[in-house]
């Protein structure tokens, strides 16, 4: 059975793929160039339309919004990982009384749109149970319930994707199920799940923008506020560009951290460095090595 998903392209296929790549790159560059040209032609980069960003109070306002976004993301990401790990363990349990409720919870919160969850937590609890939930916690708990359910399925599928022989060999050595999970299955599955986990954490970061619906003062809320100020010239497009750069920077930073963790996880623990690896064995006097055997 072949180990590749498709045949190796020949000379004509390589030329065709290169041509398609060049055409696609040219189309993308043309679209970007046209957009930049229209922005310049309509005066969107005129200094007068960017004067608002020089005001110190606006800079503090944006930094405060950035911190609100990052703090909501950090708390929601941590809680989502814990929620996902707990309910993934419940779904992997051999006990039906644990597995069935965990499955119901995960599938239920995966099916509800995140915005509806935030609305229920912020408006529903206060009107039904007289519980005043701050906007920060409404956003964080909504992100935890939705993204934690998605991560629970990621963890479960990552463990199930491992060959069955891994766990069978561990059980044959006398390990208990907890030891098999923590010492054998999880270390291997985490390496494969890391890109998906990071992708979901990026979703958590971007979904914090939904907090502006319940007036949580994060980046999008402040962008909408600044962009509607007539005394600043209503710089909606310019503010949107600045906020987009902030989000891109945060996502790139998160991807960099994930790349570093993945690089570290690929290193074999306790493996000697290249300079410390032993060389080929030296033949002992009186012994005949394979390479020195007569007729070799």
C-alpha positions in Angstrom: 0.0 0.0 0.0 1.4 3.4 -0.9 2.2 5.9 1.8 1.4 9.0 -0.2 -1.9 10.6 -0.9 -1.1 11.4 -4.6 1.4 10.6 -7.3 4.6 12.6 -7.5 4.1 15.2 -10.2 6.1 14.9 -13.3 7.9 17.6 -15.3 4.8 18.9 -17.0 2.7 18.8 -13.8 5.4 20.8 -12.0 5.5 23.4 -14.7 1.7 23.6 -14.6 1.6 23.9 -10.8 4.3 26.6 -11.0 2.3 28.5 -13.6 -0.9 28.3 -11.6 1.0 29.5 -8.5 2.4 32.5 -10.3 -1.0 33.4 -11.7 -2.6 33.1 -8.3 0.1 35.2 -6.7 -0.2 37.8 -9.4 -4.0 38.0 -8.9 -3.6 38.5 -5.2 -0.9 41.1 -5.6 -3.1 42.9 -8.1 -6.1 42.9 -5.8 -4.0 44.2 -2.9 -2.4 46.8 -5.1 -5.8 48.0 -6.3 -7.1 48.3 -2.7 -4.1 50.3 -1.6 -4.4 52.5 -4.7 -8.0 53.3 -3.9 -7.2 54.0 -0.3 -4.5 56.4 -1.3 -6.6 57.9 -4.1 -9.5 58.6 -1.7 -7.2 60.2 0.8 -7.5 57.6 3.5 -3.8 58.0 4.4 -3.9 61.7 4.7 -2.2 62.9 7.9 -5.4 64.8 8.9 -7.3 61.6 9.1 -4.7 60.0 11.4 -4.3 62.9 13.7 -6.6 61.2 16.3 -4.0 58.6 17.1 -1.6 61.3 18.4 -3.9 62.2 21.3 -2.6 60.7 24.5 -6.0 60.0 25.9 -7.0 58.0 22.8 -3.8 56.0 23.2 -4.6 55.2 26.8 -8.1 54.3 25.7 -6.8 51.8 23.1 -4.3 50.3 25.6 -7.1 49.8 28.1 -9.2 48.1 25.4 -6.2 46.0 24.5 -5.8 44.9 28.1 -9.5 44.1 28.4 -9.3 41.9 25.3 -6.1 40.1 26.5 -7.4 39.6 30.0 -10.7 38.1 28.8 -8.8 35.9 26.4 -6.3 34.6 29.0 -9.0 33.7 31.5 -11.3 32.2 28.9 -8.5 30.2 27.3 -7.4 28.8 30.6 -10.9 27.9 31.6 -11.6 26.4 28.1 -8.6 24.1 28.3 -9.6 22.9 31.8 -13.3 22.5 30.7 -12.2 20.6 27.6 -9.8 18.3 29.5 -12.4 17.4 32.2 -15.2 16.7 29.8 -12.9 14.8 27.3 -11.9 12.6 30.2 -15.6 12.1 31.0 -16.3 11.1 27.4 -13.4 8.7 27.4 -14.6 7.1 30.6 -15.6 3.4 30.7 -18.4 4.3 33.1 -21.7 5.1 31.4 -22.9 7.4 34.2 -19.9 9.6 33.4 -19.7 9.3 29.7 -23.4 10.0 28.9 -23.7 13.3 30.9 -20.3 14.5 29.5 -21.5 13.8 26.0 -24.8 15.6 26.5 -23.0 18.7 27.9 -20.4 18.9 25.1 -22.9 18.4 22.3 -25.3 20.9 23.9 -22.9 23.8 24.2 -21.3 23.1 20.8 -24.7 23.5 19.2 -25.5 26.9 20.8 -24.1 30.0 19.0 -21.7 31.8 21.2 -23.6 35.1 20.9 -26.7 33.5 22.3 -24.7 32.1 25.2 -23.4 35.5 26.0 -26.9 37.0 25.8 -28.3 34.3 28.1 -25.5 34.7 30.7 -25.7 38.5 30.7 -29.4 39.2 30.3 -31.1 35.9 31.2 -29.4 35.3 34.6 -30.2 38.9 35.8 -33.9 38.7 34.8 -34.6 35.1 35.7 -32.4 34.5 38.8 -31.7 38.1 39.8 -28.0 37.4 39.4 -26.1 40.4 38.1 -23.2 39.0 36.1 -20.5 41.5 35.0 -19.9 41.9 31.3 -16.4 40.5 31.7 -17.6 37.2 33.2 -20.5 36.9 30.7 -18.0 37.0 27.9 -15.5 34.7 29.6 -18.1 32.1 30.6 -19.6 32.1 27.2 -16.2 31.6 25.6 -15.4 28.8 28.1 -18.7 26.9 27.5 -18.5 27.0 23.7 -14.8 26.7 23.0 -14.3 24.3 25.9 -16.8 22.0 24.3 -15.0 22.2 21.0 -11.7 21.5 22.8 -13.2 18.5 24.6 -14.0 16.9 21.2 -10.5 17.8 20.0 -8.9 16.1 23.0 -11.2 13.0 22.7 -10.6 12.5 19.0 -6.9 13.1 19.4 -6.6 10.3 22.0 -8.9 8.0 19.9 -6.8 8.6 16.8 -3.8 6.8 18.4 -3.2 3.1 17.4 -5.0 0.8 19.7 -1.8 -1.2 20.2 -0.4 1.7 22.3 -2.9 1.2 25.1 -3.0 -2.6 24.8 0.8 -2.7 25.2 0.6 -0.5 28.2 -2.1 -2.6 29.8 0.0 -5.7 29.1 2.7 -4.1 31.2 0.4 -3.8 34.2 -0.4 -0.1 34.0 -3.7 1.2 35.2 -6.0 3.3 33.0 -4.9 6.6 34.5 -1.3 5.7 34.0 -1.9 4.7 30.4 -3.7 8.0 29.7 -1.1 10.3 31.4 2.1 8.4 30.6 1.4 6.9 27.2 -1.5 8.3 25.3 -1.6 12.0 26.2 2.2 12.8 25.5 1.7 11.4 22.0 -1.7 12.8 21.2 -0.8 16.3 22.4 1.9 16.7 19.8 -0.7 15.9 17.1 -3.4 18.1 18.7 -1.3 21.2 19.3 -2.0 22.9 15.9 -5.7 22.3 16.4 -5.6 23.6 20.0 -3.8 26.7 18.9 -6.3 27.3 16.1 -9.1 27.1 18.6 -7.3 29.5 21.0 -7.0 32.0 18.1 -10.8 31.6 17.7 -11.2 32.4 21.5 -9.1 35.5 21.0 -11.1 36.8 18.1 -14.4 35.9 19.7 -13.7 38.3 22.5 -14.9 41.0 20.1 -18.5 39.8 20.6 -18.3 41.4 24.0 -19.1 44.8 22.4 -22.7 43.6 22.1 -23.1 43.7 25.9 -20.9 46.9 26.2 -17.8 45.2 27.4 -15.0 47.8 26.6 -12.7 45.7 24.5 -11.1 46.6 21.2 -14.1 46.5 18.9 -16.3 48.4 21.3 -13.7 51.2 21.5 -13.2 51.1 17.8 -16.9 51.7 17.2 -16.9 54.5 19.8 -13.8 56.3 18.3 -15.0 55.8 14.7 -18.3 57.5 15.4 -16.8 60.7 16.9 -17.5 63.6 14.6 -15.0 65.9 16.2 -12.3 63.4 15.2 -13.6 63.3 11.6 -15.4 59.9 12.1 -12.2 57.9 11.2 -14.0 54.6 11.2 -11.7 53.0 8.5 -8.5 54.3 10.1 -9.6 53.0 13.6 -10.5 49.6 12.0 -7.0 49.4 10.5 -5.4 50.0 13.8 -7.6 47.5 15.6 -6.9 44.9 12.8 -3.2 45.4 13.3 -3.6 44.8 17.0 -5.5 41.6 16.5 -3.0 40.4 13.9 -0.2 41.0 16.3 -1.9 39.1 19.1 -2.6 36.1 16.8 1.0 36.1 15.5 2.3 36.2 19.1 0.1 33.2 20.0 1.2 31.3 16.9 4.9 32.0 17.9 4.3 30.6 21.3 2.7 27.6 19.8 5.6 27.1 17.4 8.0 27.3 20.4 6.0 24.7 22.4 5.7 22.4 19.4 9.5 22.7 18.8 10.2 21.8 22.4 7.7 18.9 22.4 9.5 17.3 19.4 12.8 17.1 21.2 13.2 13.6 22.7 13.6 14.0 26.5 17.1 13.1 27.6 18.4 12.8 24.1 22.2 13.7 23.8 23.2 16.6 21.7 24.8 16.1 18.3 28.3 16.7 19.7 27.8 14.3 22.6 26.5 11.4 20.5 28.8 8.4 20.6 30.6 7.5 17.5 30.9 4.0 15.9 32.2 1.3 18.2 35.9 0.7 18.0 36.9 -2.9 17.3 38.5 -4.6 20.3 41.9 -6.3 19.8 41.5 -9.9 19.0 37.9 -9.5 17.8 36.8 -9.5 14.2 34.1 -6.9 13.3 31.6 -7.4 10.6 33.3 -5.0 8.3 36.7 -6.7 9.0 35.5 -10.2 8.4 37.4 -12.2 5.8 36.0 -11.7 2.4 34.0 -8.6 3.5 
